[in-house]
Amino acid sequence: MNSMVALGKKFTRNIQDNKRRLLSAKYELRRKLYKAFVQDPELPPEMREAHRYKLSKLPRNSSFTRIRNRCIFTGRPRAVYEKFRMSRIVFRGLAARGALQGVKKASW
């Protein structure tokens, strides 16, 4: 039973990360626009402050810094190969079994 709870948490983390990715894509243009207005020294301070306020009202999870690359099999957040979207541990196991096309153990 305890392993099922841990398994559920891993998938929950992947689902949360996916929601963050969708939110980031949705608000990307708006966030970049507000940031550009805030960082422009030519604009009057009132206008910059108004856009800073709008930027602060965007959802926190819409920020790209909140996105975390996770393993799609285990949910592991560290040592994830971005190209394959899997952790080094899963990658090594699948490569050893020959389950990944074009990947084989190096030998020289």
Buried (B, 14 or more C-beta within 10 A) or exposed (E): EEEEEEEEEBEEBBEBBEEBBEBBEEBEEEBEEBEEBBEEEEBEEEEBEBBBEBBEEBEEBBBEEBBBBBBBBBBBEEEBEEEBBBBBEBBEBBBEEEEBEEEEEEEE
